[in-house]
Amino acid sequence: MGIMVNKNNLENSELTRRINDDLRDKMNTGMEVPEGEDPDFAEDSEYVKDLKTTSRFGWIWIVLALLAILALIIIVFL
């Protein structure tokens, strides 16, 4: 019984090693990224296509959110 379990462990570890080697080889040969380029392609996506930059009054939304949080804290604890 012990010999069979040991043999199965050796076969499983050999199989795992071969799979890891194969995946590592595929990863190294499949993705050649030139120097200085971003490999996630986020700028090429469709959802980024029509976005606009934040206007100069965008900070007002942050201040309003902070004031709302402060008001909730005051209401709850006082």
C-alpha positions in Angstrom: 0.0 0.0 0.0 2.8 2.4 0.9 4.6 1.7 -2.4 1.5 2.4 -4.5 0.9 5.7 -2.7 4.6 6.7 -3.1 4.5 5.8 -6.8 1.4 7.9 -7.4 3.0 10.9 -5.6 6.0 10.6 -7.9 3.8 10.4 -11.0 1.7 13.3 -9.9 4.8 15.4 -9.1 6.3 14.6 -12.5 3.1 15.5 -14.3 2.9 18.7 -12.3 6.5 19.6 -13.2 5.9 18.9 -16.9 2.7 21.0 -16.9 4.5 23.9 -15.1 7.4 23.7 -17.6 5.0 23.8 -20.6 3.0 26.7 -19.2 6.2 28.6 -18.5 7.4 28.1 -22.0 4.1 29.2 -23.5 4.1 32.3 -21.3 7.7 33.2 -22.3 7.2 32.8 -26.0 3.6 34.0 -26.3 3.9 37.6 -25.0 6.8 39.6 -26.3 6.2 43.2 -25.0 8.4 45.9 -26.5 10.2 48.2 -24.1 8.1 51.0 -22.7 4.7 49.7 -23.8 1.8 48.9 -21.5 0.6 45.3 -22.1 -2.9 45.7 -20.6 -4.3 47.6 -23.7 -6.6 49.7 -21.5 -6.3 52.8 -23.7 -7.4 50.7 -26.7 -10.6 49.5 -25.1 -14.0 50.7 -26.3 -15.2 51.9 -22.9 -12.4 54.4 -22.7 -13.1 55.8 -26.1 -15.6 58.6 -25.3 -14.4 59.6 -21.8 -13.7 63.2 -21.0 -11.3 64.6 -18.5 -12.5 66.1 -15.2 -13.3 69.8 -15.4 -11.5 72.3 -13.2 -14.5 72.3 -10.8 -14.2 68.5 -10.1 -12.8 69.3 -6.6 -16.2 70.7 -5.6 -17.7 67.2 -5.7 -15.0 65.9 -3.3 -15.7 68.8 -0.9 -19.5 68.2 -1.1 -19.0 64.5 -0.4 -16.8 65.2 2.6 -19.3 67.7 3.9 -22.1 65.1 3.5 -20.1 62.6 5.5 -19.3 65.1 8.1 -23.0 66.0 8.4 -24.0 62.3 8.8 -21.4 61.9 11.5 -22.7 64.9 13.4 -26.3 63.8 13.1 -25.6 60.3 14.3 -23.3 61.2 17.3 -24.8 64.4 18.5 
